[in-house]
Each structure stands twice: as structure tokens, then as C-alpha cells.
Amino acid sequence: MSKNNVIDMIVEIPKGSSNKYEVDGITGRIKLDRVLYGANFYPGEYGMVENTLDWDGDPLDVISLCTYPTLPGVQVSVRILGSIKMIDAGEIDTKLFGVFNDDPRFAEYMSLESVPQHLKDEIENFFLQYKALQKKSVVINGWGSLEEAIEELHECTERFEAYKDRLAIDGGRESILAEWKAQGLGQA
């Protein structure tokens, strides 16, 4: 991470999309995971930080404000401002939050306080609703500070280092998740 809290994010889902794409951890290809069940669309660019591992068994998620959508697979520089503390179907699923570092429209956004409340409300509303028709529960426990976001990034990087060999084999992710669940790790 740079001195300005800038990280590289791989875009999986462009702003405005209702298709949920994700990078396959084994093949590296972008695949369609599902089409959102409701009339919802991603309110920002959504992607992941490579070489990280969150409690849901996937790389650490990032949602970033931008002016114009990009494409799945594009690497962008995101200035991290904080995090969204989420529980998704009973699993801890924190998301980093930021803005495109190279978009001049967001040059003044240096903290969560810089972001208009309505934009934060839209993002919360999206995550509270996007799985409702699937009958899956999502809980948001507020926004985390920049310091909490950086700590989350470090923890997910360390977790990846500890498990990367197992993630590289078919079925590795599922066995890790089962192990964590049995130990009560990553559960809300």
C-alpha cells in the first residue's frame, strides 16, 4: 500500500451492473457467478485485492466510487477511505471502501467524512437488499475507519500467506471454510 492508502483493485463488477462476476481462484478467469435476483445494480466498481483471503474464503472485497464504469479484469488504483462492516449469511464479510485514485472528481475525498451521506446510504441499501430475494440475510454493522480498513487488509494478506498452498488445489477453499466453521472462525 502506498503512503496515500492507495491499493490495486481488480475490478470484477462494473458500476451499474446486475451481473455478479468473480475471478476464479484456480483458473484466474472471470466467470459469471450469478445475475442479481432483484432490480439492483452495483453502486460503484466492485472488486478484490489479489493475494488476500477473507473469512468467506474469497479475496478481500472492495467497493469504490468512480465516475464511469470500467470492465471486469481491469486493475485500478483505489484510495481506501474506510470499510463496511458486513455479515453475509452469518459470515464476516468486511469490504474495503474507497474512490478511484486517478479520477479527478474524487481528488478531495480523503476520509469517510468526505463522502456525502446519501452515497454511503445508497451503498448500505444496496448491500442490505441485493440478496433479499435469495432469502439470505445481510447485516451491516456500520462503517470502519481508515485504520480499521488497513488492519483488515493486513489480516487478509497474512491469512492468504498462511493458506495459499491449500487454496491452489481443487476443493481447498471448501475444506478451509469447513475447518474455520468447525472452529467458529469468521462466523458472526
C-alpha positions as a printed Julia matrix, in Angstrom:
188×3 Matrix{Float64}:
   0.0     0.0     0.0
   1.28    3.46   -0.83
   1.69    6.3     1.63
  -1.68    7.67    0.45
  -3.52    4.44    1.28
  -3.75    3.5    -2.4
  -4.13   -0.16   -3.3
  -4.58   -2.05   -6.54
  -8.05   -3.5    -7.05
  -9.03   -5.96   -9.76
 -12.49   -4.96  -10.97
 -14.89   -7.87  -11.04
 -18.18   -5.99  -11.38
 -18.51   -2.63  -13.12
 -20.62    0.14  -11.62
 -24.24   -0.2   -12.75
 -24.11   -3.94  -13.45
 -26.58   -6.52  -12.18
 -24.25   -9.35  -13.18
 -22.05  -10.67  -10.36
 -18.72  -11.67  -11.85
 -15.78  -13.0    -9.91
 -12.24  -14.07  -10.61
 -11.87  -17.85  -10.37
  -9.12  -18.56   -7.84
  -7.84  -21.61   -9.71
  -8.01  -20.56  -13.37
  -7.74  -16.78  -12.98
 -10.61  -16.37  -15.43
 -13.54  -14.07  -14.85
 -16.77  -16.01  -14.55
 -20.4   -15.09  -14.12
 -21.31  -16.13  -10.58
 -24.96  -15.12  -10.9
 -27.32  -12.42  -12.07
 -28.73  -10.5    -9.12
 -32.24  -11.7    -8.29
 -33.75   -8.24   -7.85
 -33.82   -4.93   -9.65
 -30.49   -3.95   -8.09
 -27.24   -2.7    -9.56
 -23.79   -2.18   -8.1
 -23.42    1.47   -6.95
 -19.66    1.51   -7.58
 -16.86   -0.57   -9.04
 -16.68   -3.82   -7.09
 -13.63   -6.0    -6.99
 -10.95   -7.64   -4.95
  -7.43   -7.31   -3.67
  -5.17  -10.03   -5.02
  -3.26  -12.23   -2.58
  -5.7   -11.71    0.28
  -8.13  -14.1     1.96
 -11.24  -13.01    3.84
 -13.37  -15.15    6.15
 -15.79  -16.01    3.32
 -12.98  -17.88    1.52
 -12.64  -15.24   -1.18
 -10.16  -12.39   -1.64
 -10.9    -9.21    0.29
 -13.71   -7.24   -1.37
 -13.51   -3.57   -2.3
 -16.24   -1.21   -3.44
 -15.03    2.04   -4.97
 -16.76    5.18   -6.12
 -15.96    6.18   -9.69
 -17.39    8.39  -12.37
 -17.56    5.88  -15.21
 -17.63    2.08  -15.13
 -14.64    0.09  -16.33
 -14.59   -3.6   -17.3
 -14.14   -6.87  -15.42
 -10.45   -7.71  -15.07
  -9.19   -4.13  -15.16
  -6.71   -3.13  -12.44
  -7.45    0.26  -10.86
  -5.81    2.28   -8.12
  -8.21    2.84   -5.22
  -7.64    5.27   -2.36
  -9.02    3.5     0.69
 -11.17    5.66    2.95
 -12.59    3.05    5.33
 -14.58   -0.16    5.35
 -18.1    -1.51    5.54
 -18.54   -3.99    8.37
 -20.83   -6.67    6.96
 -22.17  -10.04    7.98
 -23.33  -12.03    4.94
 -25.28  -15.22    5.62
 -23.68  -15.47    9.06
 -20.09  -14.97    7.83
 -17.92  -11.93    8.48
 -17.56  -10.21    5.08
 -15.93   -6.82    5.57
 -15.49   -4.72    2.44
 -12.91   -2.01    1.92
 -14.35    1.26    0.64
 -12.66    3.93   -1.39
 -12.54    6.05   -4.52
 -10.64    5.82   -7.79
  -7.33    7.49   -7.04
  -6.95    8.58  -10.69
 -10.41   10.16  -11.01
 -10.1    13.94  -10.5
 -13.76   14.14   -9.39
 -12.75   12.34   -6.18
  -9.46   14.16   -5.53
 -10.92   15.86   -2.44
 -12.19   12.6    -0.88
  -9.61   11.82    1.79
 -11.74   10.26    4.54
 -15.18    8.76    5.1
 -16.3    12.21    6.23
 -15.58   13.48    2.69
 -18.22   11.19    1.21
 -21.78   12.57    1.09
 -24.03   10.69    3.49
 -26.51    9.88    0.72
 -23.84    7.96   -1.23
 -22.98    5.92    1.86
 -26.72    5.32    2.43
 -27.09    4.07   -1.17
 -24.23    1.63   -0.74
 -25.65    0.33    2.55
 -29.08   -0.02    0.97
 -27.65   -1.97   -1.95
 -25.92   -4.49    0.3
 -28.97   -4.83    2.56
 -31.19   -5.58   -0.47
 -29.06   -7.39   -3.03
 -29.68  -10.87   -1.61
 -33.18  -10.34   -0.21
 -34.93  -12.32   -2.98
 -32.49  -15.18   -2.37
 -33.73  -15.22    1.25
 -30.19  -14.56    2.52
 -29.54  -12.27    5.44
 -27.1    -9.37    5.26
 -26.33   -7.21    8.29
 -24.29   -4.02    8.24
 -22.58   -3.1    11.49
 -21.55    0.38   10.4
 -18.55    1.85    8.69
 -14.99    1.22    9.79
 -12.29    3.86    9.95
  -9.28    4.01    7.66
  -7.2     2.41   10.42
  -9.68   -0.49   10.68
  -9.61   -0.91    6.9
  -5.81   -1.07    6.86
  -5.85   -3.62    9.68
  -8.39   -5.71    7.73
  -6.15   -5.59    4.67
  -3.12   -6.73    6.71
  -5.07   -9.58    8.35
  -6.39  -10.8     4.99
  -2.9   -10.65    3.48
  -1.48  -12.71    6.38
  -4.36  -15.19    6.13
  -3.68  -15.63    2.4
   0.01  -16.33    3.08
  -0.95  -18.97    5.64
  -3.42  -20.75    3.31
  -2.23  -20.03   -0.24
  -0.94  -23.55   -0.89
  -4.29  -25.09    0.07
  -6.22  -22.53   -1.99
  -4.32  -23.56   -5.12
  -5.8   -27.07   -5.14
  -9.28  -28.08   -6.23
 -11.55  -28.23   -3.17
  -9.07  -26.36   -0.99
 -11.31  -23.37   -0.41
 -14.2   -25.58    0.71
 -12.03  -27.55    3.14
 -10.65  -24.33    4.63
 -14.16  -22.92    5.09
 -15.34  -26.15    6.75
 -12.33  -26.05    9.08
 -12.99  -22.43   10.02
 -16.7   -23.1    10.59
 -15.9   -26.06   12.88
 -13.58  -23.76   14.87
 -16.07  -20.88   14.9
 -13.68  -18.66   12.95
 -15.1   -15.94   10.7
 -18.62  -16.51   11.99
 -20.79  -13.72   13.31
